[in-house]
């Protein structure tokens, strides 16, 4: 057999070299955009949970604050990012209402993201200044009906969970109050303490220091159940508005098209981190209730919430001027 023919036959039976394997995910740091200011509830929760997730995934999560336009600036950057698991969005409940309030959005919240998990909720409360005449929610509603549009109520801003919760409260109670939007719950709480606001619909985290100082009183919490750290404060549902449940929340999202495998690993690392006693204790100090839902459950929650908020915005005629 000619040498050249033997060489060709030998080459035919040699194994073909396997292609080089791609670097396992993550293998490098992951950017997480928080579309809200540093030091706020969403940002504080991110900086509590993400380092522990990083330990589980052998990587580093780099938090970047991209504020503005109700969170849509940061959201838009993630929506335009590659779905490779290296750019994520740590968003709040504005995620399910911005589409109904903001004009000129360059992306669709309903299709641009893959929900990973709801991280935690921040229950809202109704609180009034210390000398406000109503001692409970029923008396507050009666007073508001007797004096329509004379009670001023502060929230953490237009289109926030506080604003939407106040609008729902007013609609279901059949009252009219003056909405006073602030740049955050802390600003509203400061004016409540000064007595220049009659009341607030903000997070328990923001309102509690004012109540503990004796300059304000809780009337109700807006969550479905009473809060463990405020066991004597009734819910709005108990106080005559059955089924009422409005809370601020934060959740983790990836760009649409991110693989289910990456989504599952992120959710598992998040849920395990939320189960840690130290993490839960730190979230409790922030006034947060851990969740850690699955991608499927969170996707369903977001879809249902978006539909409910769209209806509320339309029926309550909520606008951002």
N, C-alpha and C positions, 0 to 999 in steps of 0.2 A: 504494500500500500504506500503510495507516495507520502512523503512527510507532510506535505501541505494538507492532504486529505485526513491523515491521522490527527493533525492539529485541529482541524475543523470539527471532527467528531468529538474530540476531547472538550473543546469549547462548548459544544452543544449540551454536554451533560454537567457542566459546572453550574452551581447554583447562582442565580441572579442576585446581585447585592440588593438588600432591602433599602428603601429610601430612608433617609435620616428622620427620626421621630421629631415631631414638633415639641417644643419645650412645654412641659406639663404646666397647666394653669394652677395657681397664678404665676409664680416664678418671678414676679416683680411687683412693685407697689401699685396700689389701686387708688385712683382718684375718686373721692366722694364729694359731690357738689351739694352744699347746703344753701338753698336760695334765701336765707334769712341771716340777720345780723349775728355776729358773735355774742355769746353770753345769753341769748334767748333760750326758750324752752327747747326748741328743735335742735339748736346747736349744742346745748349742754347735754342733751340725750345722746347725740352723735358722739361726742367726746367721752362719754361714759361707756358706751357699748362697743364702738368700733375697735379700740385697742385690744379688747378681749377676743373679738372676732379675728383680728390679725394674728393673735397667738395661735388660734386653732387652725388657721389657714397658712401659717408660716409666711406671712407677708406683713406689709405695713399699709394701713389705710390713711391716705393723706386727705384731710378735710380742707376744702376750699369754699369760702363763703362768696356766693354770687348773688347779691341782693338786688331788689328792684322789681317793679311792676308786678307786685303780688306773688313773687316767686317764679314768674314766667321767664325771666332772663336766665336764671340758672337752669330751669327746666328746658328751655330751648337749646342750651349748649349740650345738655345730655342727649336730647332728642336727635341732635345732629352727629353724635359720636358713634364710632364703630361699635357694633354689638359684640365686643370681644371680652366683656367682663372686666375691663380696666377703667371704665368711667361709669359711675353710678350716681343716682339721685336720691338724696335723703329729704323727702318732701313732706309737707303738712297737708291739712284738710283743704287748703286752697286749691289743691290738685284737682278736686272734684267740682269746683265752682268757677274757676277762672274762665273756662270756655263760655260760660253764660254771662260773664261780666266784662271781659277784656276784649276790646276790638283790635283787629290787626295782628292776631296771633299767627306766627309763621309755622306752627305745628299743631297737630291735633292731639290733645291729651288722651283721647280715647284709643288712639292707635299707635302713638309714638313710644309707648313704654311697656315693659313687661313687669307687672307687680311681683315683687319677691316676698315681702312680708310686712304686715303692720307691726311696728315695733312696740309702741305704747300709746296710751291715751292720756290726755290732760283734762280732767273733768272741769267743767265750767260751773260757776256758782252765781246766784243772785245775792248781792249784799247791798245794804243801805247804810247811810251815815247814822251815827249813834243817836241823833235826836230826831230821826225820821219818825213820823207818827205811827206808821204801820208796824205792828209787832210780829206779823206772820204774813205768808203769801196771800191768804184770803183777804186780809185787810188791805194789803198793797193793791190787789186787783180792784177791790171796792173803791179805794181812793182814786185810782187811775180812771175808773169809769165815771166817778163824780167830777173829776177835774182833768178831762182829756187834754193831752199834749202839754201838760204843765210839769210833769215829772221828767227830769233829765237823767238819762242812763248812759254811762260811759262804757265803751268796749275797747278792745285792743286794736281796732281799726276797721275800715271798710272791707267787707267781704271776708272777714275773719270768722272763725267759729263763734266768737262772741257776738258779732253783728248778726250772723245768720240765726244764732240761738235766740237772741233778743227779738228778732223779727218773727220767728216762729212762736215764741212765748206770747208776744203781743197779739198775733193773729188768733192763736188758740184760746187765749183768755178774753178776747174781744175788747182789748184796750188800745189806746194810742199814747205813746210816750215819745219824748224827744231823744233821738239817738245822737250821742256825742262821740265821734270816733277819735281815737288817739293813735300815737305811733307805736304803742305797745301797752300791755297790761300794767306795767309798772307805772307808767305815766297816768293812767286812769286811776290807779290805786292811790297815787299821791294826791290827786284832786279830791278823791273820796275822803281821804284822811283830813284834808283841809276844810272839808265841808262845802266845797263849791259844786260838788255833784250830789244829787239825791241818792243815786245808786249806781251799780255797775253790773255788767254781765261779762265776767272775765274768768280766767282760770283760778282755781283754788290757790295755786301757788302764789299768784300775784295779790290776791285779796287777803290771804290769811294773816300776814303781818299787821295789816291795818286793823283787822278784827281783834287780834291778840293784844293790840295796843289800847283797845277800848274805844277806838274812834269810829267803829263800824260794827254792824251785826250781819250775820248770815241769815237769809230767809229760806233758801233752798239750794240744793245741788241739782244740776241738770243731767246727771248720769242716771242710768236705769236703776242702780242700787245705791244705797247710802255708802259714803266713803268710810273706810276703816279708820282713818285718822280724824273724821268728823262724824262720829256715830250718832250724835244728837241732832244733826241737821237733816230735816226731811228732804226727800226728792220732790221735784215738781210733779212727778207722777202721783205721789202720795198726796200732794197738795191740791188736787183737783184737775190735773192735766194728764190723764192716763196715757201711758206709752211714751211720754216725753223722754228723749235721750239725745242730748247734744254734747259732744266732747270734741275738743281739739285733739288731733292725733298726728303722729309722724309715722312714715313708712319708707321702706327701701324699694327703689325701682331701678331697673336696668333698661337700656335702649331696646326697643322691639327687635326681635331677631336673635337675641342672646340665647345661647343653647340652654335647654332644660337642665342639662347636667350641671352647668355653672350656677343656674338659679337654685337648684337643689342644694348644692354645696354652700352657697351663701345663706340660704334659709336655715340649714342645719347648724351652721356656725353661729348664726344669730340666735336661734332658739336655745342653743346650749349656753351661750353667753348670758341670755336673759334669765336662765335658771340658776345662775350663780348667786349665792347669798349676798356677796359684796355688791354686785351690780344692782340687785333688787333694792338693797338698802340705799344706794346712791340715787336710784330713780325715785324711791319713796320720798327722799328729801327734796327732790325736784317737783313733787306732787304728781308723779307719773305712775300709771298702772301698766306693767309689762303685758304684752300680748304674744308676739312670736307666731303668728298664723302661717299656714302653708301658702305657697303661691296661688293655688286654686281658690282657697278660701279668701285670700286678700283680693284677688281679681274679682270675685263675686261681690265682695264688700264695696270695692271701688265702683263697680258698675251700678249697683243698687244705690249707692250714695250719690253718684252723679245724677241719676234720674230724679232722686228726691230733691237735690239741691236745685236742679233746673226748674222744677215745679215751684219750689219755694221762692226763688228769685223772681219768677214771672208773677206769681200770685201776690207776693208782698211788694212788687214793683221796686226791687232793690237795684240801685244804680251806683256806679262809681263816677262821680262828677270830675 
